[in-house]
Amino acid sequence: MSEDAAYCLTDPTRPPRADGPPYAECVLCREPTEYPESYRGITLCPVCEWQEAQRTACSG
């Protein structure tokens, strides 16, 4: 692992995508997500997921 990569330790795993409703609620804004309602864990809607990625992205 390069020295720069050591600063970007994020977990790229995501919950499985749902084939259809019911969808899990976003833990931040409570909008429907793309993940099944049965998934246990943190789920984010596409908007909050993108905002979180921007917030936690490595700046170089």
HTML snippet that shows the backbone in 3Dmol.js (N, CA, C, O; Angstrom):
<script src="https://3Dmol.org/build/3Dmol-min.js"></script>
<div id="view" style="width:600px;height:400px;position:relative"></div>
<script>
const pdb = `
ATOM      1  N   MET A   1       0.856  -1.173   0.000  1.00  0.00           N
ATOM      2  CA  MET A   1       0.000   0.000   0.000  1.00  0.00           C
ATOM      3  C   MET A   1       0.895   1.227   0.000  1.00  0.00           C
ATOM      4  O   MET A   1       1.864   1.302   0.755  1.00  0.00           O
ATOM      5  N   SER A   2       0.561   2.191  -0.858  1.00  0.00           N
ATOM      6  CA  SER A   2       1.368   3.401  -0.919  1.00  0.00           C
ATOM      7  C   SER A   2       1.105   4.253   0.317  1.00  0.00           C
ATOM      8  O   SER A   2       0.114   4.072   1.025  1.00  0.00           O
ATOM      9  N   GLU A   3       2.014   5.176   0.551  1.00  0.00           N
ATOM     10  CA  GLU A   3       1.877   6.055   1.721  1.00  0.00           C
ATOM     11  C   GLU A   3       0.604   6.887   1.625  1.00  0.00           C
ATOM     12  O   GLU A   3      -0.071   7.094   2.634  1.00  0.00           O
ATOM     13  N   ASP A   4       0.260   7.375   0.415  1.00  0.00           N
ATOM     14  CA  ASP A   4      -0.963   8.164   0.230  1.00  0.00           C
ATOM     15  C   ASP A   4      -2.212   7.334   0.500  1.00  0.00           C
ATOM     16  O   ASP A   4      -3.176   7.841   1.072  1.00  0.00           O
ATOM     17  N   ALA A   5      -2.209   6.074   0.098  1.00  0.00           N
ATOM     18  CA  ALA A   5      -3.370   5.212   0.284  1.00  0.00           C
ATOM     19  C   ALA A   5      -3.645   4.953   1.760  1.00  0.00           C
ATOM     20  O   ALA A   5      -4.786   4.679   2.132  1.00  0.00           O
ATOM     21  N   ALA A   6      -2.629   5.034   2.602  1.00  0.00           N
ATOM     22  CA  ALA A   6      -2.814   4.805   4.031  1.00  0.00           C
ATOM     23  C   ALA A   6      -3.741   5.846   4.650  1.00  0.00           C
ATOM     24  O   ALA A   6      -4.372   5.576   5.673  1.00  0.00           O
ATOM     25  N   TYR A   7      -3.834   7.021   4.053  1.00  0.00           N
ATOM     26  CA  TYR A   7      -4.700   8.069   4.584  1.00  0.00           C
ATOM     27  C   TYR A   7      -6.146   7.904   4.135  1.00  0.00           C
ATOM     28  O   TYR A   7      -7.031   8.565   4.678  1.00  0.00           O
ATOM     29  N   CYS A   8      -6.405   7.050   3.170  1.00  0.00           N
ATOM     30  CA  CYS A   8      -7.740   6.890   2.596  1.00  0.00           C
ATOM     31  C   CYS A   8      -8.317   5.527   2.942  1.00  0.00           C
ATOM     32  O   CYS A   8      -8.706   4.778   2.046  1.00  0.00           O
ATOM     33  N   LEU A   9      -8.380   5.201   4.195  1.00  0.00           N
ATOM     34  CA  LEU A   9      -8.883   3.905   4.613  1.00  0.00           C
ATOM     35  C   LEU A   9     -10.395   3.963   4.758  1.00  0.00           C
ATOM     36  O   LEU A   9     -10.907   4.247   5.841  1.00  0.00           O
ATOM     37  N   THR A  10     -11.110   3.697   3.675  1.00  0.00           N
ATOM     38  CA  THR A  10     -12.565   3.651   3.715  1.00  0.00           C
ATOM     39  C   THR A  10     -13.005   2.240   3.370  1.00  0.00           C
ATOM     40  O   THR A  10     -12.292   1.503   2.689  1.00  0.00           O
ATOM     41  N   ASP A  11     -14.161   1.882   3.835  1.00  0.00           N
ATOM     42  CA  ASP A  11     -14.697   0.559   3.570  1.00  0.00           C
ATOM     43  C   ASP A  11     -15.605   0.638   2.342  1.00  0.00           C
ATOM     44  O   ASP A  11     -16.682   1.230   2.415  1.00  0.00           O
ATOM     45  N   PRO A  12     -15.191   0.054   1.218  1.00  0.00           N
ATOM     46  CA  PRO A  12     -15.972   0.183  -0.007  1.00  0.00           C
ATOM     47  C   PRO A  12     -17.184  -0.740  -0.071  1.00  0.00           C
ATOM     48  O   PRO A  12     -17.915  -0.723  -1.061  1.00  0.00           O
ATOM     49  N   THR A  13     -17.413  -1.550   0.971  1.00  0.00           N
ATOM     50  CA  THR A  13     -18.544  -2.469   0.931  1.00  0.00           C
ATOM     51  C   THR A  13     -19.850  -1.705   1.105  1.00  0.00           C
ATOM     52  O   THR A  13     -19.921  -0.712   1.830  1.00  0.00           O
ATOM     53  N   ARG A  14     -20.872  -2.191   0.425  1.00  0.00           N
ATOM     54  CA  ARG A  14     -22.184  -1.551   0.485  1.00  0.00           C
ATOM     55  C   ARG A  14     -23.239  -2.620   0.699  1.00  0.00           C
ATOM     56  O   ARG A  14     -23.000  -3.789   0.398  1.00  0.00           O
ATOM     57  N   PRO A  15     -24.397  -2.242   1.211  1.00  0.00           N
ATOM     58  CA  PRO A  15     -25.493  -3.202   1.334  1.00  0.00           C
ATOM     59  C   PRO A  15     -25.948  -3.648  -0.055  1.00  0.00           C
ATOM     60  O   PRO A  15     -25.708  -2.940  -1.034  1.00  0.00           O
ATOM     61  N   PRO A  16     -26.597  -4.800  -0.159  1.00  0.00           N
ATOM     62  CA  PRO A  16     -27.097  -5.248  -1.464  1.00  0.00           C
ATOM     63  C   PRO A  16     -28.229  -4.350  -1.945  1.00  0.00           C
ATOM     64  O   PRO A  16     -29.037  -3.892  -1.137  1.00  0.00           O
ATOM     65  N   ARG A  17     -28.299  -4.094  -3.229  1.00  0.00           N
ATOM     66  CA  ARG A  17     -29.381  -3.276  -3.796  1.00  0.00           C
ATOM     67  C   ARG A  17     -30.684  -4.072  -3.805  1.00  0.00           C
ATOM     68  O   ARG A  17     -30.680  -5.282  -4.032  1.00  0.00           O
ATOM     69  N   ALA A  18     -31.795  -3.384  -3.555  1.00  0.00           N
ATOM     70  CA  ALA A  18     -33.106  -4.029  -3.536  1.00  0.00           C
ATOM     71  C   ALA A  18     -33.637  -4.175  -4.957  1.00  0.00           C
ATOM     72  O   ALA A  18     -33.385  -3.331  -5.817  1.00  0.00           O
ATOM     73  N   ASP A  19     -34.371  -5.254  -5.190  1.00  0.00           N
ATOM     74  CA  ASP A  19     -35.005  -5.460  -6.487  1.00  0.00           C
ATOM     75  C   ASP A  19     -36.280  -4.631  -6.616  1.00  0.00           C
ATOM     76  O   ASP A  19     -36.737  -4.361  -7.726  1.00  0.00           O
ATOM     77  N   GLY A  20     -36.846  -4.232  -5.497  1.00  0.00           N
ATOM     78  CA  GLY A  20     -38.075  -3.440  -5.512  1.00  0.00           C
ATOM     79  C   GLY A  20     -38.483  -3.101  -4.089  1.00  0.00           C
ATOM     80  O   GLY A  20     -37.800  -3.491  -3.143  1.00  0.00           O
ATOM     81  N   PRO A  21     -39.596  -2.375  -3.920  1.00  0.00           N
ATOM     82  CA  PRO A  21     -40.044  -1.998  -2.583  1.00  0.00           C
ATOM     83  C   PRO A  21     -40.294  -3.223  -1.718  1.00  0.00           C
ATOM     84  O   PRO A  21     -40.534  -4.294  -2.276  1.00  0.00           O
ATOM     85  N   PRO A  22     -40.254  -3.138  -0.419  1.00  0.00           N
ATOM     86  CA  PRO A  22     -40.023  -1.924   0.375  1.00  0.00           C
ATOM     87  C   PRO A  22     -38.533  -1.598   0.487  1.00  0.00           C
ATOM     88  O   PRO A  22     -37.689  -2.492   0.539  1.00  0.00           O
ATOM     89  N   TYR A  23     -38.239  -0.330   0.521  1.00  0.00           N
ATOM     90  CA  TYR A  23     -36.868   0.151   0.623  1.00  0.00           C
ATOM     91  C   TYR A  23     -36.568   0.629   2.040  1.00  0.00           C
ATOM     92  O   TYR A  23     -37.465   1.081   2.751  1.00  0.00           O
ATOM     93  N   ALA A  24     -35.319   0.528   2.443  1.00  0.00           N
ATOM     94  CA  ALA A  24     -34.890   1.042   3.751  1.00  0.00           C
ATOM     95  C   ALA A  24     -34.899   2.567   3.716  1.00  0.00           C
ATOM     96  O   ALA A  24     -34.732   3.169   2.655  1.00  0.00           O
ATOM     97  N   GLU A  25     -35.093   3.186   4.872  1.00  0.00           N
ATOM     98  CA  GLU A  25     -35.036   4.648   4.975  1.00  0.00           C
ATOM     99  C   GLU A  25     -33.602   5.110   5.146  1.00  0.00           C
ATOM    100  O   GLU A  25     -32.791   4.417   5.760  1.00  0.00           O
ATOM    101  N   CYS A  26     -33.288   6.270   4.609  1.00  0.00           N
ATOM    102  CA  CYS A  26     -31.988   6.903   4.813  1.00  0.00           C
ATOM    103  C   CYS A  26     -31.874   7.274   6.295  1.00  0.00           C
ATOM    104  O   CYS A  26     -32.816   7.815   6.874  1.00  0.00           O
ATOM    105  N   VAL A  27     -30.739   6.988   6.897  1.00  0.00           N
ATOM    106  CA  VAL A  27     -30.567   7.285   8.319  1.00  0.00           C
ATOM    107  C   VAL A  27     -30.400   8.781   8.586  1.00  0.00           C
ATOM    108  O   VAL A  27     -30.496   9.214   9.734  1.00  0.00           O
ATOM    109  N   LEU A  28     -30.151   9.575   7.539  1.00  0.00           N
ATOM    110  CA  LEU A  28     -29.986  11.009   7.726  1.00  0.00           C
ATOM    111  C   LEU A  28     -31.250  11.803   7.415  1.00  0.00           C
ATOM    112  O   LEU A  28     -31.664  12.647   8.210  1.00  0.00           O
ATOM    113  N   CYS A  29     -31.872  11.535   6.249  1.00  0.00           N
ATOM    114  CA  CYS A  29     -33.018  12.354   5.834  1.00  0.00           C
ATOM    115  C   CYS A  29     -34.329  11.579   5.780  1.00  0.00           C
ATOM    116  O   CYS A  29     -35.377  12.173   5.528  1.00  0.00           O
ATOM    117  N   ARG A  30     -34.298  10.268   6.009  1.00  0.00           N
ATOM    118  CA  ARG A  30     -35.465   9.392   6.042  1.00  0.00           C
ATOM    119  C   ARG A  30     -36.137   9.201   4.681  1.00  0.00           C
ATOM    120  O   ARG A  30     -37.267   8.717   4.617  1.00  0.00           O
ATOM    121  N   GLU A  31     -35.461   9.573   3.599  1.00  0.00           N
ATOM    122  CA  GLU A  31     -35.958   9.306   2.247  1.00  0.00           C
ATOM    123  C   GLU A  31     -35.685   7.842   1.912  1.00  0.00           C
ATOM    124  O   GLU A  31     -34.812   7.227   2.525  1.00  0.00           O
ATOM    125  N   PRO A  32     -36.415   7.270   0.948  1.00  0.00           N
ATOM    126  CA  PRO A  32     -36.146   5.879   0.555  1.00  0.00           C
ATOM    127  C   PRO A  32     -34.748   5.742  -0.039  1.00  0.00           C
ATOM    128  O   PRO A  32     -34.260   6.639  -0.726  1.00  0.00           O
ATOM    129  N   THR A  33     -34.121   4.618   0.234  1.00  0.00           N
ATOM    130  CA  THR A  33     -32.800   4.334  -0.322  1.00  0.00           C
ATOM    131  C   THR A  33     -32.948   3.328  -1.454  1.00  0.00           C
ATOM    132  O   THR A  33     -34.064   2.990  -1.848  1.00  0.00           O
ATOM    133  N   GLU A  34     -31.823   2.849  -1.978  1.00  0.00           N
ATOM    134  CA  GLU A  34     -31.833   1.809  -3.011  1.00  0.00           C
ATOM    135  C   GLU A  34     -31.649   0.434  -2.387  1.00  0.00           C
ATOM    136  O   GLU A  34     -31.473  -0.551  -3.104  1.00  0.00           O
ATOM    137  N   TYR A  35     -31.688   0.352  -1.067  1.00  0.00           N
ATOM    138  CA  TYR A  35     -31.389  -0.883  -0.353  1.00  0.00           C
ATOM    139  C   TYR A  35     -32.653  -1.494   0.237  1.00  0.00           C
ATOM    140  O   TYR A  35     -33.610  -0.776   0.523  1.00  0.00           O
ATOM    141  N   PRO A  36     -32.668  -2.816   0.421  1.00  0.00           N
ATOM    142  CA  PRO A  36     -33.870  -3.476   0.951  1.00  0.00           C
ATOM    143  C   PRO A  36     -34.158  -3.068   2.395  1.00  0.00           C
ATOM    144  O   PRO A  36     -33.244  -2.789   3.171  1.00  0.00           O
ATOM    145  N   GLU A  37     -35.430  -3.038   2.736  1.00  0.00           N
ATOM    146  CA  GLU A  37     -35.844  -2.681   4.096  1.00  0.00           C
ATOM    147  C   GLU A  37     -35.299  -3.666   5.123  1.00  0.00           C
ATOM    148  O   GLU A  37     -35.092  -3.306   6.282  1.00  0.00           O
ATOM    149  N   SER A  38     -35.068  -4.900   4.706  1.00  0.00           N
ATOM    150  CA  SER A  38     -34.584  -5.930   5.628  1.00  0.00           C
ATOM    151  C   SER A  38     -33.106  -5.768   5.987  1.00  0.00           C
ATOM    152  O   SER A  38     -32.627  -6.442   6.899  1.00  0.00           O
ATOM    153  N   TYR A  39     -32.366  -4.886   5.291  1.00  0.00           N
ATOM    154  CA  TYR A  39     -30.944  -4.706   5.571  1.00  0.00           C
ATOM    155  C   TYR A  39     -30.763  -4.041   6.929  1.00  0.00           C
ATOM    156  O   TYR A  39     -31.390  -3.023   7.220  1.00  0.00           O
ATOM    157  N   ARG A  40     -29.913  -4.614   7.744  1.00  0.00           N
ATOM    158  CA  ARG A  40     -29.614  -4.044   9.065  1.00  0.00           C
ATOM    159  C   ARG A  40     -28.267  -3.353   8.990  1.00  0.00           C
ATOM    160  O   ARG A  40     -27.254  -3.985   8.690  1.00  0.00           O
ATOM    161  N   GLY A  41     -28.254  -2.083   9.257  1.00  0.00           N
ATOM    162  CA  GLY A  41     -27.019  -1.311   9.210  1.00  0.00           C
ATOM    163  C   GLY A  41     -27.310   0.093   8.712  1.00  0.00           C
ATOM    164  O   GLY A  41     -28.470   0.477   8.563  1.00  0.00           O
ATOM    165  N   ILE A  42     -26.285   0.837   8.460  1.00  0.00           N
ATOM    166  CA  ILE A  42     -26.430   2.217   8.016  1.00  0.00           C
ATOM    167  C   ILE A  42     -26.737   2.234   6.526  1.00  0.00           C
ATOM    168  O   ILE A  42     -25.976   1.699   5.719  1.00  0.00           O
ATOM    169  N   THR A  43     -27.860   2.853   6.168  1.00  0.00           N
ATOM    170  CA  THR A  43     -28.230   3.008   4.767  1.00  0.00           C
ATOM    171  C   THR A  43     -28.440   4.484   4.482  1.00  0.00           C
ATOM    172  O   THR A  43     -29.023   5.210   5.288  1.00  0.00           O
ATOM    173  N   LEU A  44     -27.960   4.917   3.328  1.00  0.00           N
ATOM    174  CA  LEU A  44     -28.089   6.308   2.916  1.00  0.00           C
ATOM    175  C   LEU A  44     -28.769   6.365   1.554  1.00  0.00           C
ATOM    176  O   LEU A  44     -28.570   5.486   0.715  1.00  0.00           O
ATOM    177  N   CYS A  45     -29.578   7.410   1.336  1.00  0.00           N
ATOM    178  CA  CYS A  45     -30.175   7.628   0.027  1.00  0.00           C
ATOM    179  C   CYS A  45     -29.062   8.093  -0.922  1.00  0.00           C
ATOM    180  O   CYS A  45     -27.982   8.464  -0.463  1.00  0.00           O
ATOM    181  N   PRO A  46     -29.307   8.079  -2.226  1.00  0.00           N
ATOM    182  CA  PRO A  46     -28.252   8.485  -3.161  1.00  0.00           C
ATOM    183  C   PRO A  46     -27.701   9.889  -2.898  1.00  0.00           C
ATOM    184  O   PRO A  46     -26.499  10.114  -3.039  1.00  0.00           O
ATOM    185  N   VAL A  47     -28.560  10.826  -2.521  1.00  0.00           N
ATOM    186  CA  VAL A  47     -28.101  12.201  -2.264  1.00  0.00           C
ATOM    187  C   VAL A  47     -27.190  12.244  -1.030  1.00  0.00           C
ATOM    188  O   VAL A  47     -26.099  12.811  -1.089  1.00  0.00           O
ATOM    189  N   CYS A  48     -27.625  11.657   0.068  1.00  0.00           N
ATOM    190  CA  CYS A  48     -26.817  11.672   1.293  1.00  0.00           C
ATOM    191  C   CYS A  48     -25.551  10.836   1.114  1.00  0.00           C
ATOM    192  O   CYS A  48     -24.506  11.168   1.673  1.00  0.00           O
ATOM    193  N   GLU A  49     -25.638   9.761   0.343  1.00  0.00           N
ATOM    194  CA  GLU A  49     -24.468   8.937   0.071  1.00  0.00           C
ATOM    195  C   GLU A  49     -23.411   9.753  -0.673  1.00  0.00           C
ATOM    196  O   GLU A  49     -22.225   9.687  -0.350  1.00  0.00           O
ATOM    197  N   TRP A  50     -23.849  10.520  -1.669  1.00  0.00           N
ATOM    198  CA  TRP A  50     -22.930  11.366  -2.428  1.00  0.00           C
ATOM    199  C   TRP A  50     -22.332  12.452  -1.532  1.00  0.00           C
ATOM    200  O   TRP A  50     -21.127  12.702  -1.587  1.00  0.00           O
ATOM    201  N   GLN A  51     -23.156  13.096  -0.712  1.00  0.00           N
ATOM    202  CA  GLN A  51     -22.670  14.145   0.183  1.00  0.00           C
ATOM    203  C   GLN A  51     -21.675  13.585   1.188  1.00  0.00           C
ATOM    204  O   GLN A  51     -20.676  14.238   1.489  1.00  0.00           O
ATOM    205  N   GLU A  52     -21.924  12.391   1.713  1.00  0.00           N
ATOM    206  CA  GLU A  52     -21.020  11.763   2.656  1.00  0.00           C
ATOM    207  C   GLU A  52     -19.688  11.424   1.978  1.00  0.00           C
ATOM    208  O   GLU A  52     -18.621  11.583   2.571  1.00  0.00           O
ATOM    209  N   ALA A  53     -19.764  10.957   0.733  1.00  0.00           N
ATOM    210  CA  ALA A  53     -18.542  10.654  -0.019  1.00  0.00           C
ATOM    211  C   ALA A  53     -17.717  11.920  -0.244  1.00  0.00           C
ATOM    212  O   ALA A  53     -16.490  11.889  -0.147  1.00  0.00           O
ATOM    213  N   GLN A  54     -18.381  13.019  -0.541  1.00  0.00           N
ATOM    214  CA  GLN A  54     -17.674  14.286  -0.722  1.00  0.00           C
ATOM    215  C   GLN A  54     -17.035  14.758   0.577  1.00  0.00           C
ATOM    216  O   GLN A  54     -15.915  15.271   0.578  1.00  0.00           O
ATOM    217  N   ARG A  55     -17.750  14.583   1.680  1.00  0.00           N
ATOM    218  CA  ARG A  55     -17.260  15.034   2.980  1.00  0.00           C
ATOM    219  C   ARG A  55     -16.042  14.239   3.431  1.00  0.00           C
ATOM    220  O   ARG A  55     -15.118  14.788   4.032  1.00  0.00           O
ATOM    221  N   THR A  56     -16.047  12.933   3.135  1.00  0.00           N
ATOM    222  CA  THR A  56     -14.985  12.073   3.640  1.00  0.00           C
ATOM    223  C   THR A  56     -13.894  11.778   2.607  1.00  0.00           C
ATOM    224  O   THR A  56     -12.951  11.043   2.896  1.00  0.00           O
ATOM    225  N   ALA A  57     -14.019  12.345   1.415  1.00  0.00           N
ATOM    226  CA  ALA A  57     -13.034  12.069   0.366  1.00  0.00           C
ATOM    227  C   ALA A  57     -11.662  12.618   0.748  1.00  0.00           C
ATOM    228  O   ALA A  57     -11.547  13.635   1.433  1.00  0.00           O
ATOM    229  N   CYS A  58     -10.650  11.936   0.298  1.00  0.00           N
ATOM    230  CA  CYS A  58      -9.280  12.395   0.522  1.00  0.00           C
ATOM    231  C   CYS A  58      -9.010  13.611  -0.371  1.00  0.00           C
ATOM    232  O   CYS A  58      -9.339  13.595  -1.557  1.00  0.00           O
ATOM    233  N   SER A  59      -8.431  14.627   0.177  1.00  0.00           N
ATOM    234  CA  SER A  59      -8.179  15.836  -0.592  1.00  0.00           C
ATOM    235  C   SER A  59      -6.805  15.839  -1.248  1.00  0.00           C
ATOM    236  O   SER A  59      -6.437  16.809  -1.912  1.00  0.00           O
ATOM    237  N   GLY A  60      -6.073  14.803  -1.075  1.00  0.00           N
ATOM    238  CA  GLY A  60      -4.813  14.713  -1.805  1.00  0.00           C
ATOM    239  C   GLY A  60      -3.689  14.676  -0.899  1.00  0.00           C
ATOM    240  O   GLY A  60      -2.542  14.601  -1.341  1.00  0.00           O
TER     241      GLY A  60
END
`;
const viewer = $3Dmol.createViewer("view");
viewer.addModel(pdb, "pdb");
viewer.setStyle({}, {cartoon: {color: "spectrum"}});
viewer.zoomTo();
viewer.render();
</script>
